[in-house]
Amino acid sequence: MVNLSLLGLSQIAVTIAAFATQVVLARSLSQHDFGSLMTVLGFVSLTAPLAVYGVNELWLQRFGREGPKAFRWVRRSIGVVMGATAVVMIVMLLWGLADPVYPIDAGLKFLLVPVVAAQAFIALAMSALQLRGAYKAVAALQLAPHLGRIAVVVVTGALGLTVLHTALGYALIAVVTLTLSVPMLVPYWLGRVRLEGHPAGPPPPAAPPRYARLFSSANPFMLGSLFYLVGMYLGTVVAGEFLGTREAALFSVPMSILMAVYLIPRVVYQQYFLAKLHRWARNDRDMILLAYRVGTTGMVIAGCVIAVLVAVGGAVGIPRLFGEQYSDSVPILLILAVAIPLRFGAASVASLLTSGRQLRRKVAYQGVGALVYLASLAIATPRYGLLGAAASTVAAEVALLVLFWTAVKKYVVSGARLPSWGMIQQRLRKGLSDE
């Protein structure tokens, strides 16, 4: 529980640090420069799952199933990450070369290329640390780059430096992060790591997996992360590329608030209930039914309350925090706030899709949601601008909630008698700590 609390606090600190960084940047840079920076950083974040190719999550799965025998996956999977990262970095360089009209925008794309590699290898390093049970190091490594970025924006803002200096600072932080992350992977490459929950000793001899199996095993993790991040960053990238950098700046401000709010269901279901849900799915159907009824109802209600607070607080807070030039972000936030209870409800029902077959179905539905988002952006953004992009975000959340809820009703709770609220109260009195 101490380790879990530490990870949760670290995730909260990361979110606060990222939000504070955006506030400082928005107040110290022009809207054009801020929008340009957010567009490029959005693209970098969006391509992170492609660079690491789901290998970080694949390691957690394979070592969990195979123990020390899973070292056979390490060398080839690191090779895949190196290749995928190189491809994404080349794409970023070509993107910069294709933008000769705006040298500052091109310079941002060139300078932020190292962030691609840093994101991929820090994800691998955090999985490596988790497998060793080094949760304090996970929390520290997760937080360190964000603290470095805060230092960069404070210094560049205080000295009145340009957005290119900010990007250079981000690149230096990325190089430091990469330098810290790579040595943590060397023991795995050599197969000399004491894994948490497994006996010490050299790994048993085993043939490495074929590349076809490696890719097929990593694909669901890569796609799941990619589809999740599409909803977070694609709107900003589309706004920056097709509407303008000012529009990207205006859209990124309410999206930063939404990302902070979305931390709540992520911590609840990914960092606390995930292991319990896997166990209940195997051994305790009553608890799955209870989680379906209580979790979904509670998360939707909580989402509605938080949406109201965000809408009211944002209308007052955005101009004060980010400056009066971002007052046009308020109508965008009011639309995006509708997505909050939808995301909370979808997170609750999606967490019940835990088995292998249901997990693949969940990833497929995330892909459908991403396609809905992309199609909505293509239709609504040219016609309605940023308000259309915000409405597209809500439309994608509606699609995901309907798909996840339908799947759970059909494949998880179909034919079951849901517990009454009286039965739920009795079960809760016993406490979930014994589960």
N, C-alpha and C positions, 0 to 999 in steps of 0.2 A: 504493500500500500504506500510505503514511503517513496519507492521508486516511481510509482504511478503518479503520486502527487507532484513529485519533482518534474516529471515529464509534462504534466498538465500545466504547472507553473511556468515551465520553460516555453511551452507553446503560447501561453498567454503573453509572456514577455516578448516573444517574437512578434506577435500580432501588434502589441502596443508599440514596439520599436518600429515596425514597418509603417504603421499609421503615423507616428510622430515624424518619421522621415519624410513622408509625403506632405505633411503640413508644412514643414520647414522648406521643402523644395518649392511648394506652391507659392509661398510667401517671398522667397528669395529669387526665383526665376520669373522671367516673363511667361505669359501663357503659351506663347509659341514654343519656347524652349522646354517648358514643363511638359507640354503635350508631346513634343518630339521625343523627349526622354521616356515618358510613360509608354509611348507606342513601341519603342525599341525594347524596353524592359518587358512589356507585355508579350512581345514576340519571343523573347528569350525564355520567359517563364512558360509560355505555351509549348515550346519545343523541348523543355526539360525531360518529359517522359520519353521523347524520341531519342534523346542523347543517352539516357541511362537504360533505355529499352526494357524497363520493368525488371532488370536484373536484381536491383536492390530488394524488391519484394520476392522475387524468385528464390534468392538465397534464403530468406526467412522460411519459405515453404519447404525447400529441399532439405535444409539442415534440420528443420523440425521433423521431417519424415524419415530422413536417412541417417541423421547424426553425422559422425566423422566421415562416413562414406561419401557424403555430399561434397567433400573437397574435390572430387572428380569434376564437378561443374565449374570450379572457380576459374581456371586459366582460360578456357574457351569463352566463358561469359565475360571476363574482363576484356578479352579481345573484341567481343561484340560491342561492348561499351565504347572502347577506343575507336572502333570503326564508325559507329553511329554518331559519336561526338564529333569526329572529324568531318563527317558529311554535313551535320548541322552548322558547324563553324564555316565551312566553305559556302554554304547557302547564305549565311549572314554576310560574308565578304562580297559575294556576288550581288546581294541586295544593296549593299553600300555602293558598289561600282555602278549599279543601274540608276543611281540618284545623283548625277553630276550637277544638277541645277541648284541643289541646296547643299553646299559643302558642310554645313554644321550637322545636318541630318545624316549625311554620309559618314562624317567623322564619328558620330555617336555609334553607328553600326559597326565601324571598324574597332573602336575602342572597347566596346562591350563584348567582343568575341570571347575573351577569356572567361567571362561569366558562364558561358555555355559549359565549358569543361569543368569549372568549379562546381556548378550545380549537379552535374552527373556524378562526380567523384565524391562529393560530400554525401550524396545519397547512399553510395556504396559504403562509404566509411561508417555512416550511422548504422547501417544494417550489420556491418562487421562488429561494431561495438555492442549492439543489442545481442548478437549471438554469444558474445563473451559475458554478457550480464553487466557491462560497464555503463550503467544508465546515467550516472553523473556525467560521464564523458559525452554521452549522447546529448544530454541537455546543454552542456557547455558548447559543443560543436554546433548544435542547432542555433544557438543564440549568437555566437561569436561574429558571423558575417554581418548580422543586422546591427550589432553594436558598432562594428567598423564603418558601416554605411552612415550611421548617425554621426559619427565623428567626422566623416568626410563632408557631409552636407552642412554641419555646423561650421567647420573651418572654411569651406568655400563660400558659404553665405556671409560669414563675418568678414572675410577679406574681399567680398564683392567679385569673386572669380566667375568665370563663365560656365555654362553647362558642359562644355568639353572638359574643363578641369574636374567637374563632378564625375563625369564618365571615366576619366583617367583614374580618379580615386577609387571608383568602383572596380576598375580593372585591377588595380594594385591589391585591393582587398581580395579579389577573386584569386589572384596568384598566390597570396598568402594562404588562403583557404585550401587551394589545391596542394600547396606544399605541406600543409598539415594533414591532409586526407590521404595522400598516396602512401606514406609510410605505414598507415594503419592497415593497408591491404597486403603489404609484403608478407606477413606471417601466413595469410590465407593462401597466397601464391605458393608458398613453401610447404603448406600443410602442417604448420607447427603452432597451433592455437589450442588453448584449453577452452572448450565450449561449455557454456553454462548447461548444467543438467546432464552432462556426458562424462564418462571417465577419461582421464588423461591417457596419452599414448599416441603413437603414430597412426594415421588413418589406414584402414585396411585397403589393400590394392583393389582398384576398380577402374574399368575402362571409362574414359570420358564420354559424355553423351554425343550423339551425332548432332551436327548443326541443325538439322531439320527438327529434331526433338527439342533442342535448346530454344529455337525460335518459337515453336508451337507452345512450349511451356511458358515462355516469357510474354507472348502476345497478349493474353488476357490482362496481365498486370499493366503492360504498357498502354493498352487501349483504355482500360479503366481510368488510369491517371490522366491520359490525354483528354478523354471525354469530360472528366471533371473540370480540368483547367480551361477547356473551351468556354464553359459558362462563366469563368472568372475573367478571362483576358481577351477573348476574341472580339467583344464589343469595342474595347478600347483600340485594338489594332485596326479594326474596320473603320472606326471613326477617324483615326489618324491618317489612314491611307486614302480614304475616299471622301471624307468631309473636310478635314483640315486639322492642323495641330491644335488650334484653339478648342475645337470640338472634342478632340481626344483628351485635352486637359479637363474640360467640363465633365466629360463622362467618367474619367478615372476617379474623380473625387467621390461621388456617391458609391462607385464600385468598391472603393477602399473601405467605406463604412460597411457595405454588404459583406465583404470578405471577413471583416472583424466579427460581425454578427454570426456568420456561418461557422465560426470556430466552436460555437456552443454545441450543435449536434455532432460535429466532428469529434470533439473531446468526449462527449457522452457515449457515442457508439463505437468510435474507433479506439479510444484509449481506455475505456472502462468496461462497457458491456460486450465487446466483441468476443472475448474468450468465454464469457458466461453464455452467450447466445450459441456458440459452437457446442458447448457442453449440453445445454438444454435441448438443442436440436437432436442430440443423440439419445438423451436419457430422460428428459422431462417435458413431455408435450404440454402439460398443464401450464408450465412456466412460459412456453412459447405463446400459448393462447393469451395468457395474462399480459405478456409483453406486447402482443398485438393490440389488445384492447386498451390497456393503460398507456402504453408508450405512444401510440398514435394519437389518442385523444389528448394526452398531456402535452405532446410536442406541438400539435396544431394550436391548442389554446395558448401555450407559451409563445408560439410564433406570432399569433395575432396580437398579443400584448406587446411584444417587442417591436412589431411592425408599427404600432401606434406610437410607441416611444421614439422610434427612429424617425418617423415622419415629423412628429412635433419637434423633437430635439434637433433634427437636422435642419428644419426650416429656420430655426434660430441660430444654430451653431455653425453651419457652413460659412455664412458671411463673416462671422466673428473669428473662426479658426483659420480659414483659408484666405479670407479677404473678400471685399465687396465685389471684386471682379469675378467671383465664383457664385454670385447670386443666381445665375442662370442654371446652376446645377441643382437647385432646390426642386423645380418641377420634375426633373429626371429622378431624383431620390424618391419623390412621392409615388411615382409609378413603380420604381424598383422595390419599394417597401412591400408591395403586394406579393412579391416573390418570397418573402421571408416565411410566412406560415406554410406556403407550398413546399419550400425546401425543407422545413422542419418535419412536416408530415412525410415527405418522400424519404428523408433520412431514416425515419422510424420504420417504415414498412420495408425499405430496401435492406435494412440490417437483418431481416428475417430470411433473406435469400442467402443461406450460408453453405449449402451443400455444393459439391462440384458442378452438378448440372444446373442448379439454380444460380450459381455464381456466373456461369457462362451466359445464362439468360439475362442476368442483371447487367453484364457488360454490353450485351446486344441492345438492351433497352437504353443504356446510356448513349450508345451510338445513335439510336433513333432520336433521342433528345437532342444530341449535337446536330443532327441533320435538320431537325425542326428549327433549331436556333439559327443555323446557317441559312436556311430557306427564308425564314422570317426576316433576318437581317437584309437579305438580298431584295426582298419585296418592300419592307417597311422603311428601311433607312433612306433610300433615295427619295422617297415620297414625303416622309415625315421627319427626317433628320434624327436628332438624338432622342426625341420622344419615341420615334419608331424603333430605335435600337433598344431603348428601355422596355418597350412593350414586347419586343422579341424575346428578351430575357424572361419576362413573365410567361410568355407562351411556351417556351421550352420547359419551364418549371411545371406548368400545368400538364404538359405531355408526360414528363417523367413521373409525376405523382400518379396520374391515371394508369400508366403502364405498370409501375411497381405495385400499386394497390391491387390492380387486376390480377397480377401474377401471384401475389401472396394469398388472395382470396381463393384462387383456383388451385394452387399447388401446395400451399402451406396449411391453411386453415379450412380447406374445403371439407364439408360434411361434419365438422367439429361443432360441438355445442360450446359457445363462448361462455366463460364464467360470468355470473351475475356480479353486480357491484358489491353485494353483500359477501360473496365468496372471495372477491378480490380483497376486501377489507380484512377478512380473516387471515388470508395468506400474507398480506403485508404486515399484519401485527406480529407474525412469527419472525419477520425480518428477512431481508434478502441476503444478509451476511452469511447465512448458513448454506446458501446455494452454491 
